[in-house]
Amino acid sequence: MALPQAFFHNLMDSISQWQSLTPLFLAFFGIFAVACYAWICFTQRRSNLPPGPPGLPLLGNLLSLAPELHSYFASLSQTYGPIFSLRLGTKSCIVVSSPSISRQVLKDHDITFANRDVPIAGRIATYGGNDIAWSPYGPEWRMLRKTCALKMLSNTTLDSVYQLRRNEIRKTVGYLYSRVGSPVDIGEQMFLTILNVITNMMWGGTLEGDERAAVGADFRELVAGMTGLLGKPNLSDFFSGLAWFDLQGIEKQMRLLARRFDKIFEKMIKLRLEKTNMGGSEQSKDFLQFLLKLKDEEDSKPPLTMTHVKALLMDMVVGGSDTSANTIEFALAHIINEPEVMSRVQEELDSVVGRENIVEESHIHKLPYLLAVMKETLRLHPALPLLVPHCPSETTTVGGYTIPKGSRVFVNVWAIHRDPNIWDTPLKFDPSRFLDDAKWDFSGNDFDYFPFGSGRRICAGIAMAERTFLYSVATLMHSFDWKVPEGQELDMSEKFGIVLKKKVPLVAVPTPRLSNIALYE
Ligand code: HEM
């Protein structure tokens, strides 16, 4: 259903439940609407906002938004240029779609734009925005980011928990071997593998067996629910006066999901504290234990509270799972779709790993073609196509236009990655473009290519994402040949959300390619 229809449908549903709307409320609403409109006209006339499509009184451009926001914004930039503005209710939104303007936002004015305009759904999901992704730029954000960088996402920590990744990926290989000849939902398998790695790093062996599998299934549903709600335009964000009514029910749904997450976190924290109190060899060195210890240290500044601890756990689960799993799913879809790419990936693996061994993480640095496949996948399908929206802490001039303090700034990295002025045959999946030119990496220094963002708010999990992708795809392509089920065709279309995903899940059939059965155990 198109967004405006869906939007109105929801709205009418909500309104129809409100049989008791009183004339007083309607009068209040009318005065409020007229006042908002007058105020917006007044401020717009005085401002030098970037150009943009004309909007309706009060609603602005809300009703013309298309569900696939990233491609819709790309098409608007063809008309209105590399920086344009939209008005969504009372909120100014700015969309940036060129390397030079992205550089101004994310590098020249990095500190000013290193803030977030936190949507209501984001605030509820993260214990009031007390996490890394939604905290405003400042000491608290710095402390949270440093804590994660040092204790969960650094190369040293990642090296020390390689065995966890290895165990999970070997379990997945074993499962796939049991499904030889049958269709497998690859995104689902990758999500569960990655989630198990992350939760293992967070709270170690706290859960075992069936209970662990049950928590995994629960998480997948919860993460999908949360990223879905985070990608939906919410009236309450665009008309703060209406937030109280939660007309689309987004706040209510998010509260339910957040409560379910919280229950799991509470349980893990309780179990971890019990184990820690038992002392001695029972103590393990997982992230949760480190956080709980840091929380009790009086000299930690700013102090780390229990709310922060839970919000960080949420960032790791929600930020780290769907992003990596969806990228792997897109990559495998392209590899399966392009026999030449599949041959080159497998030839490289055979020459570096050999068919008598299994892939180890130490191999991944010797696989330049596979790294090029990762870069090409993230060029065509950057996991966060509009990054996490930025927000200037003061009114700033960018590209000659005024960007008002508090506006929501979308950087359309998806459009830049497909710009024919930058890329030859931009819609073709061609990893070799990254072999010929080594200038593109994940550092965010080049604004032609920055799938992890750039500047202070660049992704905190790049090292983990890179290892997860390369190790998983290498293992899957080394152990199996893949094809789509008889009579089916691969559909490569995307579905927009705060995290981009495949519209149609990738289902493929594995065939073993290693002769020694022991390599699948
Ligand atoms: C293919 C995988 C991934 C991609 C493409 C990706 C991409 C991104 C992007 C584009 C941003 C926003 C940057 C900005 O706002 O300018 C971001 C933020 C973030 N990512 Fe990732 N990410 C991935 C995996 C991960 C993983 C595995 C983790 C951790 C386990 C992680 C944790 C975070 C966090 C905490 C932030 C917020 C940073 C901040 O606001 O300071 N990401 N990511």
Boltz pocket constraint, residues with backbone or C-beta under 6 A from the ligand:
constraints:
  - pocket:
      binder: B
      contacts: [[A, 132], [A, 133], [A, 134], [A, 145], [A, 153], [A, 315], [A, 316], [A, 319], [A, 320], [A, 321], [A, 323], [A, 324], [A, 327], [A, 378], [A, 382], [A, 383], [A, 384], [A, 387], [A, 388], [A, 389], [A, 450], [A, 451], [A, 452], [A, 453], [A, 454], [A, 456], [A, 457], [A, 458], [A, 459], [A, 460], [A, 461], [A, 462], [A, 464], [A, 465]]
      max_distance: 6.0
